[in-house]
Structures are given as structure tokens and as C-alpha cells.
């Protein structure tokens, strides 16, 4: 199963969020007797029994030459183990799909379209070349649209976007990020990032996610496996469930508040889970390099 470079024309990703998202179900009004400012459900992440929704999980993976060897070997292994765990995420009314974008000298999609998680098979990646992160951000912007990868006929949750890299970008990542930041799906998506090894820059990753709380770091194979599973599973669980917000005046709150609350919750849960992890005597990636 080989990687396939997608070369379809660029699309307009700057759609109004109200045209893309299912906002009717994510915002509700509070009962008149409620005096709280934010009124969460008893289970703030409870799923609503509505028509089937779609959730796309985007993995952006650095496959540059510095990932060669143990880093790429460990990443391939943990991703193969991760797919069955993600299959258990979500509810019966949620269709989960996976899209993998790799970036080195070129950017490539593992498959030409997002694949339903039930049918997804991991194609082992190889490392070579430089780190074209800015080009990857531009490609993601082009594809993250109703006219392309997010063209599900069903209602859609905002996507999950998970970035993994071990080094500093070799191109102008800021230009690519500026383009991506105009994309409504990116604005409201759940974003997380993983730095791999000593050279990864957590400040750059925080620029991508918008918060240091959604950035973690792995210095060894054991940590890499732990961090990937924590981020992927936690973000998928949060992303695939509805959350409602309301105020004490019975006025609907903006959908921005709902998505901001989800992103904040993601950061809190990631940091709580990371703080409980240990890698034992695992040898750091960079030992002997």
C-alpha cells in the first residue's frame, strides 16, 4: 500500500463556520431557574441522539531524515497499535475517519481521501529529506474543506488535528500557518502536538495548537508510545461528543465558546494524563547520536 500525492486544484477553505459545523446541537439555552454563567450537561461530553455525524482525525507526521531509525520505527509500531484503540472511540451515531499527511522534502497523503476507521490500515512510513512543515500547513488548508476532505453528507464535528515532529522546519512555517489560521475548520478543530527528541521546538508547536497545554514531548521510545496514545485517544473522545453551553439569561452562547471549552478540556486532560506517565529506564532517542 503506497503513499499517494494528491494534486487536485486548491479550494477555498475560508468558509463561514456556520456553513460547515453542526451548531444547532452544540449550543443550548439554560432553564429559567439556572443562575450559572456556563451550564454544562451532567456529562458535559454526552453524545446527542441525532443523525449520524462525521469526525475526521488528521495526523500530520514529520518524515524528514532526522526521524530515521528508532524514531520512525517506534512511530510506525505505535500507530499500528493505535488504530484498533481509535476504533472504539465515539458513539454509534459517529463515523470516525482518518487522514494522514506526511511531510519531508515533499508533502504526501497516505491515502487520497480520509478512510473510515473500520477500514483503515497503517502503511509504514520511511524517513528522508528535509522538514517542509510550512508546505504541510498549506496542503492541510487546501484539503480541509467541504469541497475536499470534509465533504461528508452528514453533520460534522470539528476535526481533530495532531502534529508530530522532531525538528525545526526547513521552510517558512509561519507563512503556511498564517494561511491555515484563516481556515474555519482549523479555527474550531481540536489541535494537539508532540515534539519528538531533543531538537523539537515546543514553542513552534504551541503556535500551531494555540496553547502550551496541548503540546507534549517524548524523549524516548516508551514516551513516544505513551504520548501518541494519550493525545490521539483523548482528543478523539472529546472531539466525537457534543458539549452544550448556555448562560443565565437563556441566550445562546456563540459556538466559539463551545469549541474553546473543548480545546481547554483537551489541554487539561492531556496534562493530567501525561503527569501520571513514566518511561522507566527507556533509553532516550538521542543517546549516541
HURA-V524012 format. One record per residue. N is the residue number from 0. RES is the residue in one small letter. SS is DSSP state (alpha for helix, beta for strand, coil for the rest). Layout:
N:RES:SS  N:RES:SS
This chain:
0:x:coil  1:x:coil  2:x:coil  3:x:beta  4:x:coil  5:x:coil  6:x:coil  7:x:coil  8:x:coil  9:x:coil  10:x:coil  11:x:coil  12:x:coil  13:x:coil  14:x:coil  15:x:coil  16:x:alpha  17:x:alpha  18:x:alpha  19:x:alpha  20:x:coil  21:x:coil  22:x:coil  23:x:coil  24:x:coil  25:x:coil  26:x:coil  27:x:coil  28:x:coil  29:x:coil  30:x:coil  31:x:coil  32:x:coil  33:x:coil  34:x:coil  35:x:coil  36:x:coil  37:x:coil  38:x:coil  39:x:coil  40:x:coil  41:x:coil  42:x:coil  43:x:coil  44:x:coil  45:x:coil  46:x:coil  47:x:coil  48:x:coil  49:x:coil  50:x:coil  51:x:coil  52:x:beta  53:x:beta  54:x:beta  55:x:beta  56:x:beta  57:x:beta  58:x:beta  59:x:beta  60:x:beta  61:x:beta  62:x:coil  63:x:coil  64:x:alpha  65:x:alpha  66:x:alpha  67:x:coil  68:x:coil  69:x:alpha  70:x:alpha  71:x:alpha  72:x:alpha  73:x:alpha  74:x:alpha  75:x:alpha  76:x:alpha  77:x:alpha  78:x:alpha  79:x:alpha  80:x:alpha  81:x:alpha  82:x:alpha  83:x:alpha  84:x:alpha  85:x:alpha  86:x:alpha  87:x:coil  88:x:coil  89:x:coil  90:x:coil  91:x:coil  92:x:coil  93:x:beta  94:x:beta  95:x:beta  96:x:beta  97:x:beta  98:x:beta  99:x:beta  100:x:beta  101:x:beta  102:x:beta  103:x:coil  104:x:coil  105:x:coil  106:x:beta  107:x:beta  108:x:beta  109:x:coil  110:x:coil  111:x:coil  112:x:coil  113:x:coil  114:x:beta  115:x:beta  116:x:coil  117:x:coil  118:x:coil  119:x:coil  120:x:coil  121:x:coil  122:x:coil  123:x:coil  124:x:coil  125:x:coil  126:x:coil  127:x:coil  128:x:coil  129:x:coil  130:x:coil  131:x:coil  132:x:alpha  133:x:alpha  134:x:alpha  135:x:alpha  136:x:alpha  137:x:alpha  138:x:alpha  139:x:alpha  140:x:alpha  141:x:alpha  142:x:alpha  143:x:coil  144:x:coil  145:x:coil  146:x:coil  147:x:coil  148:x:coil  149:x:coil  150:x:coil  151:x:coil  152:x:coil  153:x:coil  154:x:beta  155:x:beta  156:x:coil  157:x:coil  158:x:coil  159:x:beta  160:x:beta  161:x:beta  162:x:beta  163:x:beta  164:x:beta  165:x:coil  166:x:coil  167:x:coil  168:x:coil  169:x:coil  170:x:coil  171:x:coil  172:x:alpha  173:x:alpha  174:x:alpha  175:x:alpha  176:x:alpha  177:x:alpha  178:x:alpha  179:x:alpha  180:x:coil  181:x:coil  182:x:coil  183:x:alpha  184:x:alpha  185:x:alpha  186:x:alpha  187:x:alpha  188:x:coil  189:x:beta  190:x:beta  191:x:beta  192:x:beta  193:x:beta  194:x:beta  195:x:beta  196:x:coil  197:x:coil  198:x:coil  199:x:coil  200:x:coil  201:x:alpha  202:x:alpha  203:x:alpha  204:x:alpha  205:x:alpha  206:x:alpha  207:x:alpha  208:x:alpha  209:x:coil  210:x:coil  211:x:alpha  212:x:alpha  213:x:alpha  214:x:beta  215:x:beta  216:x:beta  217:x:beta  218:x:coil  219:x:beta  220:x:alpha  221:x:alpha  222:x:alpha  223:x:alpha  224:x:alpha  225:x:alpha  226:x:alpha  227:x:alpha  228:x:alpha  229:x:alpha  230:x:alpha  231:x:alpha  232:x:alpha  233:x:alpha  234:x:alpha  235:x:alpha  236:x:alpha  237:x:alpha  238:x:alpha  239:x:coil  240:x:coil  241:x:coil  242:x:coil  243:x:coil  244:x:coil  245:x:beta  246:x:coil  247:x:coil  248:x:coil  249:x:coil  250:x:coil  251:x:beta  252:x:coil  253:x:coil  254:x:alpha  255:x:alpha  256:x:alpha  257:x:alpha  258:x:alpha  259:x:alpha  260:x:alpha  261:x:alpha  262:x:alpha  263:x:alpha  264:x:alpha  265:x:alpha  266:x:alpha  267:x:alpha  268:x:alpha  269:x:alpha  270:x:alpha  271:x:alpha  272:x:alpha  273:x:alpha  274:x:coil  275:x:coil  276:x:coil  277:x:coil  278:x:coil  279:x:coil  280:x:coil  281:x:coil  282:x:coil  283:x:beta  284:x:coil  285:x:coil  286:x:coil  287:x:coil  288:x:coil
